[in-house]
Amino acid sequence: VTVLARLLNEQPAPPSSVQPNLPPDSPIEKICLKMLAKNKSDRYGSMTEVLADVIPLFGQAPVPVAPPKPSLFNAISKFFKRPPAIPGLMKTR
């Protein structure tokens, strides 16, 4: 219960206290703390706002994003649409 109470009531530790190579008040620390803010109005309102702060950290190059994983439905559908490995297996006697 004390862990839950701490999560609800205490501010998170700044990333620089956990990662000594990260300078305090760095842009990354500010972004992390804004994402973890307790008060909803202090957090980012959308991913567009997050990207507006994150993209300048990488210059103007786009941030690489992993392609979305296909859903289970799409994977099963793709499996059944493929041709059989051995056509003779599909024949019935």
C-alpha positions as YAML, in Angstrom:
chain: A
units: angstrom
residues:
- id: 1
  name: VAL
  ca: [0.00, 0.00, 0.00]
- id: 2
  name: THR
  ca: [2.86, 2.40, 0.72]
- id: 3
  name: VAL
  ca: [4.16, 2.02, -2.84]
- id: 4
  name: LEU
  ca: [0.76, 2.95, -4.24]
- id: 5
  name: ALA
  ca: [0.54, 5.93, -1.88]
- id: 6
  name: ARG
  ca: [3.98, 7.10, -3.02]
- id: 7
  name: LEU
  ca: [3.01, 6.76, -6.68]
- id: 8
  name: LEU
  ca: [-0.12, 8.82, -6.12]
- id: 9
  name: ASN
  ca: [1.32, 11.52, -3.86]
- id: 10
  name: GLU
  ca: [5.05, 11.98, -4.43]
- id: 11
  name: GLN
  ca: [6.78, 13.54, -7.40]
- id: 12
  name: PRO
  ca: [9.03, 11.12, -9.31]
- id: 13
  name: ALA
  ca: [12.78, 11.36, -8.90]
- id: 14
  name: PRO
  ca: [14.41, 13.38, -11.66]
- id: 15
  name: PRO
  ca: [16.15, 11.20, -14.26]
- id: 16
  name: SER
  ca: [19.48, 12.88, -13.47]
- id: 17
  name: SER
  ca: [19.34, 11.40, -9.96]
- id: 18
  name: VAL
  ca: [19.14, 7.91, -11.45]
- id: 19
  name: GLN
  ca: [21.41, 8.48, -14.48]
- id: 20
  name: PRO
  ca: [24.46, 10.51, -13.37]
- id: 21
  name: ASN
  ca: [25.57, 11.16, -16.98]
- id: 22
  name: LEU
  ca: [22.41, 13.16, -17.59]
- id: 23
  name: PRO
  ca: [22.87, 16.80, -16.57]
- id: 24
  name: PRO
  ca: [20.16, 18.31, -14.35]
- id: 25
  name: ASP
  ca: [17.77, 20.60, -16.18]
- id: 26
  name: SER
  ca: [18.62, 18.95, -19.51]
- id: 27
  name: PRO
  ca: [15.87, 18.96, -22.15]
- id: 28
  name: ILE
  ca: [15.46, 15.19, -21.77]
- id: 29
  name: GLU
  ca: [14.95, 15.53, -18.03]
- id: 30
  name: LYS
  ca: [12.39, 18.31, -18.53]
- id: 31
  name: ILE
  ca: [10.48, 16.19, -21.07]
- id: 32
  name: CYS
  ca: [10.50, 13.13, -18.77]
- id: 33
  name: LEU
  ca: [9.31, 15.12, -15.77]
- id: 34
  name: LYS
  ca: [6.56, 16.74, -17.82]
- id: 35
  name: MET
  ca: [5.38, 13.28, -18.95]
- id: 36
  name: LEU
  ca: [5.39, 12.03, -15.35]
- id: 37
  name: ALA
  ca: [3.71, 15.08, -13.80]
- id: 38
  name: LYS
  ca: [1.03, 14.25, -11.23]
- id: 39
  name: ASN
  ca: [-1.32, 17.02, -12.33]
- id: 40
  name: LYS
  ca: [-2.89, 16.24, -15.71]
- id: 41
  name: SER
  ca: [-2.78, 19.89, -16.77]
- id: 42
  name: ASP
  ca: [1.02, 19.88, -16.29]
- id: 43
  name: ARG
  ca: [1.50, 16.92, -18.68]
- id: 44
  name: TYR
  ca: [1.59, 16.93, -22.47]
- id: 45
  name: GLY
  ca: [-1.85, 17.03, -24.03]
- id: 46
  name: SER
  ca: [-0.95, 15.03, -27.12]
- id: 47
  name: MET
  ca: [1.86, 13.21, -28.90]
- id: 48
  name: THR
  ca: [2.16, 16.22, -31.20]
- id: 49
  name: GLU
  ca: [3.23, 18.30, -28.20]
- id: 50
  name: VAL
  ca: [5.73, 15.63, -27.14]
- id: 51
  name: LEU
  ca: [7.20, 15.46, -30.64]
- id: 52
  name: ALA
  ca: [7.49, 19.25, -30.76]
- id: 53
  name: ASP
  ca: [9.89, 18.99, -27.80]
- id: 54
  name: VAL
  ca: [11.63, 15.74, -28.77]
- id: 55
  name: ILE
  ca: [12.38, 16.26, -32.49]
- id: 56
  name: PRO
  ca: [14.69, 19.26, -31.94]
- id: 57
  name: LEU
  ca: [16.87, 17.06, -29.71]
- id: 58
  name: PHE
  ca: [17.65, 14.89, -32.74]
- id: 59
  name: GLY
  ca: [18.16, 17.75, -35.15]
- id: 60
  name: GLN
  ca: [15.64, 17.74, -37.96]
- id: 61
  name: ALA
  ca: [16.08, 14.04, -38.72]
- id: 62
  name: PRO
  ca: [12.93, 12.00, -38.14]
- id: 63
  name: VAL
  ca: [12.86, 9.84, -35.05]
- id: 64
  name: PRO
  ca: [12.98, 6.16, -36.10]
- id: 65
  name: VAL
  ca: [9.81, 4.35, -35.12]
- id: 66
  name: ALA
  ca: [9.34, 0.60, -35.24]
- id: 67
  name: PRO
  ca: [6.58, -0.45, -37.63]
- id: 68
  name: PRO
  ca: [3.40, -1.56, -35.89]
- id: 69
  name: LYS
  ca: [3.09, -5.27, -35.26]
- id: 70
  name: PRO
  ca: [0.28, -6.96, -37.15]
- id: 71
  name: SER
  ca: [-2.72, -7.95, -35.10]
- id: 72
  name: LEU
  ca: [-3.46, -11.59, -34.39]
- id: 73
  name: PHE
  ca: [-6.44, -11.39, -36.77]
- id: 74
  name: ASN
  ca: [-4.21, -10.11, -39.60]
- id: 75
  name: ALA
  ca: [-1.59, -12.81, -38.93]
- id: 76
  name: ILE
  ca: [-4.20, -15.60, -39.02]
- id: 77
  name: SER
  ca: [-5.84, -14.13, -42.10]
- id: 78
  name: LYS
  ca: [-2.47, -13.93, -43.88]
- id: 79
  name: PHE
  ca: [-1.69, -17.54, -42.91]
- id: 80
  name: PHE
  ca: [-4.90, -18.89, -44.47]
- id: 81
  name: LYS
  ca: [-4.59, -16.76, -47.63]
- id: 82
  name: ARG
  ca: [-1.15, -18.11, -48.49]
- id: 83
  name: PRO
  ca: [-0.86, -20.97, -50.99]
- id: 84
  name: PRO
  ca: [-0.32, -24.41, -49.47]
- id: 85
  name: ALA
  ca: [3.29, -25.53, -49.15]
- id: 86
  name: ILE
  ca: [2.63, -28.80, -50.95]
- id: 87
  name: PRO
  ca: [-0.38, -28.76, -53.29]
- id: 88
  name: GLY
  ca: [-0.85, -32.52, -52.93]
- id: 89
  name: LEU
  ca: [-1.73, -32.09, -49.24]
- id: 90
  name: MET
  ca: [-4.92, -30.28, -50.18]
- id: 91
  name: LYS
  ca: [-6.28, -33.14, -52.35]
- id: 92
  name: THR
  ca: [-8.74, -35.56, -50.88]
- id: 93
  name: ARG
  ca: [-9.15, -39.16, -51.98]
...
